[in-house]
Amino acid sequence: MRKTTKKVFQDHEDGPQGVQGERGPVGPAGAGK
């Protein structure tokens, strides 16, 4: 799960929190799984 999130959101290496804050719609979709 962590490898997929990093591959999909390489821009946000911070993690799910970073993606959720910057990209709401994309954050939950990737971090949620």
C-alpha positions as CSV (number, residue, x, y, z in Angstrom):
1,M,0.0,0.0,0.0
2,R,2.8,2.4,0.8
3,K,4.7,1.6,-2.4
4,T,1.6,2.3,-4.5
5,T,0.9,5.6,-2.8
6,K,4.5,6.8,-3.4
7,K,4.3,5.6,-7.1
8,V,1.0,7.3,-7.7
9,F,1.8,10.5,-5.6
10,Q,5.5,10.8,-6.2
11,D,5.1,14.6,-6.0
12,H,3.9,14.2,-2.4
13,E,6.5,12.1,-0.6
14,D,5.3,13.5,2.7
15,G,2.5,10.8,2.8
16,P,-1.3,10.6,2.7
17,Q,-1.6,13.7,4.9
18,G,0.3,15.8,2.5
19,V,-1.8,14.6,-0.4
20,Q,-5.0,15.0,1.4
21,G,-4.2,18.6,2.2
22,E,-2.9,19.6,-1.2
23,R,-5.1,17.3,-3.3
24,G,-8.4,16.7,-1.5
25,P,-10.1,14.5,-4.2
26,V,-6.9,12.6,-5.0
27,G,-5.7,12.3,-1.4
28,P,-8.6,10.1,0.0
29,A,-8.7,8.0,-3.2
30,G,-5.1,6.9,-2.9
31,A,-4.4,7.3,0.8
32,G,-7.8,5.7,1.7
33,K,-6.8,2.4,0.0
